[in-house]
Amino acid sequence: MANLLRSNKYQSFSDEKILSLFNDHPKGEAKHFLQIEVDARGLEDKALLSLQNNKKKTSHSAWYYLGYAIMLGFIIVRFAGQMF
């Protein structure tokens, strides 16, 4: 690893704290320094695994979309009579 500038703030955090901050999808400078910390500590595999687990939790179920489809149906029925 090249001589990279590491943040003192992130160097003092534990591995678990670094991974949790990395999973929050930081932007800009925070993302840069967190990526350096993940690389320096050898946490790439854990970071990828936790990102995959986090991605699975954010998807909606079929019931969520069914509710919106029913609401759309009600709106169409309600305003279709006024259009014709």
N, C-alpha and C positions, 0 to 999 in steps of 0.2 A: 504494500500500500504506500502510495506516495505521501510526502509530507503535507498532509491536509490540515487546515486550520479547524480545530475542534472547539466547540462551544463549552465554556466552563459550566454553564448552567446545565447542559445535558450530560456532561461527564459525571456530575454529582448524583444523577438520578439512577435508580435501580433498573435492571433489565426489564422487569415487569412494567414499570412506569414508562420506559422508552417505547415498549411495544404498544401500550395502551394509547400513548400520544400519537404513535405512527398509524394506528388504526383509525384515528379520528380524521384522517385525510387532511393533514395540514397543508398550507399553501405558502409559497414564497420562501423566505429565509428559514422558517421553522422546518419546512420539508427538507431543505438542503442539509441543515445541521442534524436532523433526525436520521436522514439517510446515511450521513457520515458515521453517526454513532452506531447504527445498525451494522454497517459494514465493518467498523473497527472492532466491535464486540463479537462479530460472527453470528449475528441473530437473523440472518437472511431467511433460513428455513422456517424459523418460528414466526417471523413476520409474514411470510407468504401463507403459512398455514392459518394464522389468525385472521388474515385478510379474507381467505376463502371461507372460513367459518362465519365471519361477520357478514359476508355477502349473502350467504344462505338465509340469514335471519331477516334481511331487509326486504325480501320479496313478499308480496301480498298473496293471500289465499284466493281461491276461486269465488268464495262468498263475498269478498270485497268488491270484485268486479261485477258480480251478479247484482248486488245492491245498486250500483251505479247504472247498470243496464235497465233495471226496473224503474228507477227514477227517470231515466231518459224516455222510456216508454210512456210513463205518465205525462210527461211534458209534451210529447208528440201528440198523444190523444187529446190532451187539454186544448192545445192550440191548433190542431188540425181542423176542427170544426169552424174556427174563425177564418181560416184561409180559403175555404171552398164555399 
